[in-house]
Amino acid sequence: MKLLCHPLAAQAPTIRAASGRRQWMDDTPESFAYRCLPLAVANQHGWEVFTPSGLTARWNGGVRVEDVEVILDDPLTMHQPGSAMTNFGSGILTFEMSFLLRTPPGWNTWVTGPINGIKDGIAPLSGVIETDWSPYSFTMNWRFTRPGEVRFEAGEAVAHFFPVRRDLFDRITPELRTIHSDPKTLEQLNAWRESREDFAGRLKTGDKAAAEEKWQKGYYRGLMPDGKKGPADHKTKVRVAEFKPSEPKPGKGR
């Protein structure tokens, strides 16, 4: 499956495989936030677009386009991919992507802010684009949550994207069903609950083994509560390929 990126500016698009690191996760005691594997894997789930220049953006609370002010550290990057501008009003800050994505038939692209990224005073807006046919470029938009000033540093991620099937929800039939209808899963669930309660109790009483272990790693290691191995394709890290130029096709007679 190919995910194509067509640059629409002289500069190469500022795209990279999504980073698994988040500053707020680094700042948790002993970086314990990374122990949550679903959180850590989501961080890496796709590609990020980042800013070529640091910038300061201010919003005075008005609805006009000019009520948002953008000051670039390097004005020469104004029209480069990932550069910020004001375009819509109503407290919206816009980042120009300057590239067009093309997915295989039936695949859309989900575009949002950095997954599990937290930024005070402004929030990313998400969109889903039919990139298998659309000849239109797109922007990444953030909306101020209150009047004030925000700061983006050079190289900071401002967008995150990944492909999704357009017919995803046509293929899924939601259904509520009692857990007792699946005895094997219920058995594993109860085993996990008992194990969790035992581990929490041992932590409270200062049990040395529990204190050294710090947290239960069953899901992280891809293990069932009874110690059996889970699926062979369990992942603790997502390996996302970087975008690279296409190799030129050899000419005839070569």
C-alpha positions as CSV (number, residue, x, y, z in Angstrom):
1,M,0.0,0.0,0.0
2,K,1.4,3.4,-1.1
3,L,0.8,6.7,0.7
4,L,2.0,9.4,-1.7
5,C,2.9,12.9,-0.8
6,H,3.1,15.5,-3.5
7,P,5.0,18.7,-2.5
8,L,3.3,21.9,-3.6
9,A,6.2,24.2,-2.6
10,A,9.8,24.5,-3.5
11,Q,10.8,23.4,0.0
12,A,10.5,19.7,1.0
13,P,7.5,19.0,3.2
14,T,8.3,19.1,6.9
15,I,7.1,15.6,7.6
16,R,8.5,12.9,9.9
17,A,7.5,9.7,11.5
18,A,5.6,10.5,14.6
19,S,7.6,10.8,17.8
20,G,6.7,8.6,20.8
21,R,8.0,11.3,23.2
22,R,5.9,13.9,24.9
23,Q,7.3,16.5,27.2
24,W,4.5,16.2,29.8
25,M,5.0,12.4,29.8
26,D,8.8,13.0,30.3
27,D,7.9,15.2,33.2
28,T,5.8,12.6,35.1
29,P,7.7,11.0,38.1
30,E,10.1,8.4,36.6
31,S,8.4,9.1,33.3
32,F,5.7,6.7,34.4
33,A,3.2,7.9,31.7
34,Y,5.1,5.7,29.2
35,R,4.1,2.6,31.2
36,C,0.7,3.1,29.6
37,L,1.3,1.2,26.3
38,P,-1.9,2.3,24.5
39,L,-0.8,5.9,25.2
40,A,2.8,5.4,24.0
41,V,1.7,3.5,20.8
42,A,-0.9,6.1,19.9
43,N,1.8,8.8,20.0
44,Q,3.7,7.0,17.2
45,H,0.6,6.2,15.1
46,G,1.3,8.0,11.9
47,W,3.3,11.0,10.7
48,E,3.8,14.6,12.1
49,V,4.2,17.9,10.3
50,F,6.3,20.4,12.1
51,T,7.1,24.1,12.0
52,P,10.1,25.4,10.1
53,S,10.3,28.5,12.4
54,G,9.4,29.4,16.0
55,L,6.4,31.7,16.3
56,T,4.2,33.6,18.7
57,A,0.5,33.8,18.1
58,R,-1.9,36.2,19.9
59,W,-5.7,36.4,19.9
60,N,-7.7,39.3,21.3
61,G,-11.0,37.5,21.4
62,G,-12.5,38.9,18.3
63,V,-14.0,37.1,15.3
64,R,-12.1,38.9,12.5
65,V,-9.1,37.3,10.7
66,E,-7.0,40.2,11.9
67,D,-7.9,39.5,15.5
68,V,-5.3,36.7,15.4
69,E,-1.7,38.0,15.1
70,V,1.2,35.8,14.1
71,I,4.8,36.7,14.6
72,L,7.4,34.4,13.0
73,D,10.9,34.2,14.4
74,D,12.1,33.9,10.8
75,P,9.9,35.8,8.4
76,L,11.6,34.2,5.4
77,T,9.8,30.9,6.3
78,M,6.4,32.6,5.8
79,H,5.4,30.5,2.8
80,Q,7.2,27.3,3.7
81,P,5.4,24.1,4.6
82,G,4.3,24.1,8.2
83,S,4.3,27.9,8.4
84,A,1.5,29.6,10.4
85,M,-1.0,32.3,9.2
86,T,-4.4,33.7,9.9
87,N,-7.1,32.7,7.5
88,F,-10.5,32.0,9.0
89,G,-11.1,34.3,12.0
90,S,-12.9,33.3,15.2
91,G,-9.7,32.7,17.0
92,I,-8.4,30.1,14.5
93,L,-4.7,29.8,13.8
94,T,-3.8,28.0,10.5
95,F,-0.8,26.1,9.4
96,E,-0.1,25.7,5.7
97,M,0.6,22.1,4.8
98,S,1.8,22.8,1.2
99,F,1.5,19.2,0.1
100,L,-1.2,16.9,-1.3
101,L,-1.6,13.3,0.0
102,R,-2.8,10.5,-2.2
103,T,-4.1,7.2,-0.7
104,P,-5.3,4.0,-2.5
105,P,-9.0,3.8,-3.4
106,G,-11.3,3.6,-0.4
107,W,-8.8,5.2,2.0
108,N,-9.1,8.6,3.8
109,T,-6.6,10.5,5.8
110,W,-7.3,11.5,9.4
111,V,-5.6,14.8,10.2
112,T,-5.4,16.1,13.8
113,G,-3.0,17.7,16.2
114,P,-0.1,15.8,17.9
115,I,-1.6,12.7,19.5
116,N,-1.7,13.2,23.3
117,G,-0.1,16.6,22.9
118,I,-1.2,19.2,25.4
119,K,-0.9,22.9,24.7
120,D,-2.2,25.6,27.1
121,G,-4.6,28.2,25.5
122,I,-5.1,26.5,22.1
123,A,-6.5,23.2,20.9
124,P,-6.1,21.4,17.5
125,L,-9.1,20.8,15.2
126,S,-9.4,17.4,13.5
127,G,-10.5,16.6,10.0
128,V,-11.0,13.5,7.7
129,I,-10.1,14.0,4.0
130,E,-10.9,11.7,1.1
131,T,-7.3,11.7,-0.2
132,D,-7.9,8.9,-2.8
133,W,-9.5,11.4,-5.2
134,S,-9.3,14.9,-3.9
135,P,-7.0,17.2,-5.8
136,Y,-7.2,19.9,-3.1
137,S,-4.5,20.7,-0.6
138,F,-5.5,21.2,3.1
139,T,-4.5,23.2,6.1
140,M,-4.1,22.3,9.8
141,N,-6.1,24.5,12.1
142,W,-5.9,25.2,15.8
143,R,-8.4,27.3,17.8
144,F,-7.6,29.4,20.8
145,T,-9.5,28.4,23.9
146,R,-9.3,31.9,25.3
147,P,-7.8,35.3,24.4
148,G,-4.1,35.4,25.0
149,E,-0.7,34.3,23.6
150,V,0.7,30.9,22.6
151,R,4.1,29.8,21.5
152,F,5.3,27.2,19.0
153,E,9.0,26.4,18.8
154,A,10.8,25.6,15.6
155,G,10.5,21.8,14.9
156,E,7.4,21.5,17.0
157,A,4.8,19.2,15.7
158,V,1.6,21.0,14.6
159,A,-0.2,18.2,12.7
160,H,-0.5,14.4,12.9
161,F,-2.0,12.3,10.1
162,F,-2.6,8.6,9.2
163,P,-4.8,6.7,6.7
164,V,-8.2,5.2,7.7
165,R,-10.6,3.1,5.6
166,R,-13.6,5.1,4.4
167,D,-15.9,2.2,4.8
168,L,-14.6,1.4,8.3
169,F,-18.0,2.1,10.0
170,D,-19.9,0.4,7.2
171,R,-18.0,-2.8,8.1
172,I,-18.6,-2.7,11.9
173,T,-21.8,-3.8,13.6
174,P,-21.9,-2.5,17.3
175,E,-23.5,-4.9,19.7
176,L,-24.0,-5.0,23.5
177,R,-23.5,-8.5,24.9
178,T,-23.0,-9.7,28.5
179,I,-19.5,-10.8,29.4
180,H,-21.0,-14.1,30.6
181,S,-21.6,-15.1,27.0
182,D,-17.8,-15.4,26.6
183,P,-16.7,-17.6,29.5
184,K,-13.0,-17.7,28.4
185,T,-12.8,-13.9,28.4
186,L,-14.6,-13.7,31.7
187,E,-12.2,-16.2,33.2
188,Q,-9.2,-14.1,32.1
189,L,-10.9,-10.9,33.2
190,N,-11.5,-12.2,36.7
191,A,-7.9,-13.5,36.9
192,W,-6.6,-10.1,36.0
193,R,-8.9,-8.4,38.6
194,E,-7.7,-10.7,41.3
195,S,-4.1,-10.2,40.3
196,R,-4.5,-6.4,40.3
197,E,-6.2,-6.4,43.7
198,D,-3.4,-8.6,45.1
199,F,-0.7,-6.4,43.6
200,A,-2.3,-3.2,44.9
201,G,-2.6,-4.7,48.4
202,R,1.1,-5.8,48.4
203,L,2.2,-2.3,47.3
204,K,0.2,-0.8,50.2
205,T,1.8,-3.1,52.8
206,G,5.3,-2.4,51.4
207,D,5.9,-5.8,49.9
208,K,9.5,-5.7,48.5
209,A,8.8,-7.7,45.3
210,A,5.8,-5.5,44.4
211,A,7.8,-2.4,45.2
212,E,10.6,-3.4,42.9
213,E,8.2,-4.4,40.1
214,K,6.4,-1.0,40.5
215,W,3.6,-1.8,38.0
216,Q,2.1,-4.9,36.4
217,K,3.4,-5.4,32.9
218,G,1.0,-8.1,31.6
219,Y,-0.5,-6.0,28.8
220,Y,2.8,-4.3,28.0
221,R,4.4,-7.7,27.5
222,G,1.5,-9.1,25.6
223,L,0.7,-11.7,28.2
224,M,-2.7,-13.1,29.3
225,P,-3.6,-12.8,33.0
226,D,-2.7,-16.5,33.4
227,G,0.8,-15.9,32.0
228,K,0.1,-17.4,28.5
229,K,1.4,-15.4,25.5
230,G,-1.1,-13.2,23.7
231,P,-1.1,-12.6,19.9
232,A,2.2,-12.9,18.0
233,D,1.7,-9.5,16.5
234,H,1.5,-7.6,19.8
235,K,3.4,-4.4,19.5
236,T,5.2,-2.2,22.1
237,K,6.4,0.1,19.4
238,V,5.1,1.3,16.0
239,R,7.7,1.5,13.3
240,V,6.6,4.1,10.8
241,A,8.6,4.6,7.7
242,E,9.8,8.1,6.7
243,F,8.7,9.7,3.4
244,K,11.5,9.3,0.8
245,P,11.7,10.4,-2.8
246,S,10.7,7.9,-5.4
247,E,13.5,6.1,-7.2
248,P,13.6,7.1,-10.8
249,K,12.6,4.4,-13.2
250,P,15.4,3.2,-15.5
251,G,15.1,4.4,-19.1
252,K,14.5,2.1,-22.0
253,G,17.5,0.2,-23.2
254,R,19.3,0.4,-19.9
